[in-house]
Structures are given as structure tokens and as C-alpha cells.
């Protein structure tokens, strides 16, 4: 079963197990993870599920799509090389573990 570790801005961590095919965003919302707002419900239209993927995991996930790239430009917190929209990160199919850091603000 895939695992996601969410790291809060204060460095506290919460690890959850998720089903194959679950997105990081829906997993966060379903498990009451602070800091993932998800205003658009996962359609890559708001950037309120912005996360920083820990560097060791960046090569394990698919690259940023054009739509995701455009939305990340409007993220409330600083955009970094490892910035992603958690609604676009799907667990399973080779992504069995992921560590993401939640930015200090989403809106």
C-alpha cells in the first residue's frame, strides 16, 4: 500500500497509507491534513493544494504538465523547482512512497 508523508511548515510529520490511484490532494483532505485547501476539488484550477516534493522523490513522479505549470505560477507561496499541485500526484504505478512539504500558505 502506498504511503505519503506530509511535512508541515513547523516540521511536524504525518504519514498515511493510501490506495493505488489515490491523489495526494484527496488523500490529504480525507485524512484532515492541515494546509491543503483544495478549493477546486482536484481539477488543477486553483493551486491551493501546492506542495514541495522532497528532492529524493522528484524523479519518481511524472513531470509537470503544461496546465499544472501555469497554475503553479499563481501559487500563494514561493514556487520552487520541486513545486507540484498535489491533485496531480497519483500514488501507485511505481509511486509507492512520497514525502511532500506543505507551504506556509495556500491562499
C-alpha positions in Angstrom: 0.0 0.0 0.0 1.5 3.4 -1.0 2.5 5.9 1.8 2.5 9.6 1.8 4.3 11.7 4.5 3.1 15.2 4.9 5.6 17.6 6.5 4.1 20.8 7.9 5.9 24.2 8.0 6.8 23.5 11.6 8.4 20.2 10.6 5.8 18.0 12.2 5.0 14.9 10.1 2.1 12.7 9.4 2.3 9.5 7.4 -0.7 7.9 5.9 -1.3 4.8 3.8 -3.4 5.2 0.7 -4.9 3.1 -2.1 -3.3 2.8 -5.5 -4.7 5.5 -7.8 -5.3 8.0 -4.9 -4.1 11.5 -5.4 -2.0 13.2 -2.8 -4.6 16.0 -2.5 -7.7 13.8 -2.0 -5.6 11.7 0.5 -4.8 14.8 2.4 -8.4 16.1 2.5 -9.7 12.7 3.5 -7.2 12.5 6.4 -7.7 16.1 7.7 -4.1 17.1 6.8 -3.7 20.8 7.6 -2.6 23.2 4.8 -4.2 21.5 1.8 -7.1 23.8 0.9 -8.1 22.2 -2.4 -10.7 24.8 -3.5 -11.2 23.4 -7.0 -11.6 19.8 -5.8 -8.7 18.5 -7.9 -9.1 19.9 -11.3 -5.8 21.8 -11.4 -7.6 25.2 -11.4 -6.6 26.9 -8.2 -3.1 26.0 -6.8 -4.4 25.7 -3.3 -3.1 22.2 -3.0 0.5 23.3 -3.7 3.2 21.1 -2.1 7.0 20.8 -2.3 8.1 17.3 -3.2 11.2 16.2 -1.3 14.1 16.2 -3.7 14.8 12.4 -3.4 11.2 11.7 -4.8 11.1 14.2 -7.7 12.4 11.7 -10.2 9.9 9.1 -9.2 6.9 11.1 -10.3 5.7 12.2 -13.7 6.8 15.6 -14.9 4.7 18.8 -14.6 2.1 19.2 -17.2 1.5 22.4 -19.1 -1.7 23.1 -17.2 -0.1 22.4 -13.8 2.9 24.6 -14.7 0.5 27.5 -15.5 -1.3 27.1 -12.2 1.9 26.9 -10.1 2.7 30.3 -11.4 -0.2 31.6 -9.3 0.6 29.7 -6.1 0.4 31.8 -2.9 3.7 30.5 -1.5 7.1 30.7 -3.3 7.3 28.4 -6.3 10.3 26.2 -6.3 11.9 23.6 -8.6 10.1 20.8 -6.7 6.7 22.6 -6.5 3.7 20.5 -7.5 -0.1 20.5 -7.3 -0.9 17.6 -5.0 -4.1 17.0 -7.1 -1.9 16.0 -10.0 0.2 13.5 -8.0 -1.2 9.9 -8.2 0.0 7.2 -5.9 0.7 3.7 -7.2 2.1 2.6 -10.6 5.7 3.0 -9.4 5.0 5.7 -6.8 4.8 3.7 -3.6 6.2 6.4 -1.3 6.2 10.1 -1.3 7.3 12.9 1.1 5.7 16.3 0.5 6.2 19.6 2.4 3.2 21.8 2.8 4.0 25.5 2.1 3.3 28.2 4.8 0.2 29.4 2.9 -2.1 28.4 0.1 -4.3 31.5 -0.3 
